[in-house]
Amino acid sequence: MKLTQHQHTHLKSLLRKHGGGIDCRTWLQASWRYCITLAIPICFIGLFLSYVTSSAGFIYFGCGVFLALVVHNFAAFRVGRNVWPVLEQVVDWKKVSELVESHEKDVA
């Protein structure tokens, strides 16, 4: 089976979680780039609009949007953590390992 890059990345992530499960550390490792990537434009837009309009409301709005994104991401983590024990029993981990290894051999 030919995997796309996204499928390969997702399967490797599942294999890493297979041994230790899902905890806050793995969530932060997966989502810190996402949070930073969203925080930078939101901050710049908020600062620009607050400079143009002389109002601090845009800074508060930007902070609120960023906080909402972080809370949404944390909620997704909690759902994933609750579903993980079922997923652990259903997935054929040998097949996942074979798929990841065959994709890495094909790429190399």
C-alpha positions in Angstrom: 0.0 0.0 0.0 1.3 3.4 -1.0 1.0 5.9 1.9 0.8 9.7 1.5 3.1 11.8 3.6 0.3 12.8 5.9 -0.7 9.1 6.4 2.9 8.2 7.1 3.2 11.0 9.7 0.0 10.0 11.4 0.9 6.4 11.6 4.3 7.2 13.0 2.6 9.4 15.6 0.3 6.5 16.5 3.3 4.1 16.9 5.0 6.6 19.3 1.9 6.8 21.4 1.3 3.0 21.3 4.0 2.3 23.9 3.2 5.1 26.4 -0.3 6.2 25.6 -1.5 9.8 25.3 -0.5 12.2 28.0 -0.1 16.0 28.3 3.6 15.8 27.2 2.7 14.1 23.9 -0.1 16.6 23.4 2.3 19.5 23.9 4.9 17.9 21.6 2.3 17.7 18.9 0.6 21.0 19.3 3.2 23.6 20.3 4.1 24.5 16.6 0.4 24.9 15.9 -0.1 27.3 18.8 3.0 29.3 17.9 2.1 29.5 14.2 -1.3 30.9 15.1 -0.1 33.2 17.9 2.3 35.1 15.7 -0.1 36.4 13.1 -2.9 37.0 15.7 -0.5 39.1 17.7 0.8 41.1 14.7 -2.7 41.8 13.5 -3.9 42.8 16.9 -0.9 45.1 17.4 -1.4 46.6 14.0 -5.1 47.2 14.5 -4.6 48.6 18.0 -1.9 51.0 16.6 -4.1 52.1 13.7 -7.2 52.7 15.8 -5.6 53.6 19.1 -7.7 51.0 20.9 -6.4 48.1 23.0 -9.6 46.1 22.3 -8.0 44.4 19.3 -5.1 43.1 21.5 -7.7 41.6 23.9 -9.6 40.2 21.0 -6.4 38.6 19.6 -5.6 37.1 23.1 -9.1 35.8 23.3 -9.0 34.1 19.9 -5.6 32.5 20.8 -6.9 31.3 24.1 -10.0 29.8 22.4 -7.7 27.9 20.0 -5.6 26.5 22.8 -8.8 25.4 24.7 -10.2 23.8 21.5 -6.9 22.0 21.0 -6.9 20.8 24.6 -10.5 19.6 24.2 -9.4 17.5 21.2 -6.6 16.1 23.4 -9.1 15.0 26.0 -11.3 13.3 23.5 -8.3 11.5 22.0 -7.2 10.4 25.4 -10.7 9.0 26.2 -10.8 7.1 22.9 -7.3 5.8 23.1 -7.9 2.6 25.1 -10.5 1.4 22.5 -8.2 2.4 19.7 -5.3 0.5 21.3 -7.4 -2.8 21.3 -8.8 -2.4 17.7 -5.7 -1.4 15.7 -3.4 -4.1 14.3 -0.1 -2.7 15.4 2.0 -5.2 13.4 0.3 -4.0 10.2 0.9 -0.3 11.2 4.6 -1.1 11.8 4.9 -2.9 8.4 3.3 0.0 6.6 5.6 2.6 8.2 8.7 0.5 7.5 7.7 -0.2 3.9 7.1 3.5 3.3 10.4 4.5 4.8 12.2 1.9 2.6 10.4 3.3 -0.5 11.3 6.9 0.3 15.0 6.0 1.1 
